[in-house]
Amino acid sequence: MLPVHCIYDLTSTDARMYNDMQEIQEVRRMRTTRAGLWRVIYIARSERQAQRIEELLREGGFMVDRRPTTGDSAEDIEIKALESEAEEARLYLMERGL
């Protein structure tokens, strides 16, 4: 059995790694947003549907962005994936019946 201080160190290391990963993802997102590397892969018809699809894609490991459309319907929301992952993200949604 590990001494208590070792267990604490493992836990704090895990927390630091998790925070570092979140920061890395945020930096990647900011960089790709600036570069315009997003592609619309789905248009959700409601906020609830957009949240569901966004969660599904994030669980699948995709970086996701969204924004309201500029079209006729005020409720439509564009779901975007990185251009390099767009085709794979579309297939991922299709495999799940969307």
N, C-alpha and C positions, 0 to 999 in steps of 0.2 A: 504494500500500500504506500502511496506517495505521502510525504509530509504535507501538512496543511498549507504551508507557504508555497509549495510546488503547485498545488491545485489552484491557489489564488493566482499564481503567475500564469498558468495555462489559461485561466479564464480571462485575465486582463489582456493577454496576448491575442486571444480570439476576438475580444471586443475591439482592440486596436486594428486587427486585420479587417474586421467587418467595416469599421469606420473608414479605413484606407480604401477599401473596395468601393464604398459609396462615393468617396471623393473622386476616385479615378473615373467612375462612371459619369459623374457630373461634369468633370473636365472634358471627357470624350464627347458628351452631349453638347456642351457649349462650343467646342471646336467644330463639330459637324454641323451644328446649326448655323454658325457663321459661314461655313463653306457651302451651304446649300445642298448638302448631300442627302436630303430626305426625299422619299417618294411616297405618294399616297397609295396605300394598298387596300383601303376599305373606307366606305363612308357610312358611318353609323347614323341611324335615324333618331336617336335619343341619347341623352346623357347616360342613362342606365346601360344602354347597349354599348356605348363607347367605353365605359368603365369596365364592363365585362370583357370586351375584346382586348383592351389595354392590359388587363390583369393576365389574361390567357397568354398573350404574346410575351409579357415579361417573365412569366413562369417558364416559357419555352426558351428564355435566354436572349430574346430580341430587345434591342433598344427601340423605344417607342416615343413618338411625339404626337400631339394632336392639337387641332385648332378648329374653331367654327368655320364652316364653309362661307363663301361669299355669294352663294347662289340664292335661289328663291326661298328655300326653307330656312328659317332662323334656327331650327333645332338640329340640322345636320352638322355632323362633326367629322372632319377628315382624320383618319388614323394613318400615321406615317411611320415608316421604318427606314432604316439606313438604306441608301441606294444599293449598297453591296449585299444587303440581306433581304431586299424587298421580295424577290422571287421566292426565296425559301420561306419567308414569313407568310406570303400568300398561300403557298402549298400547305403550310402548317395550319392555317385557318381552314382551308378546304378539307383537310383530313379530319377536322373536328366539326364538320358540317356547316361551316359558315361561308 
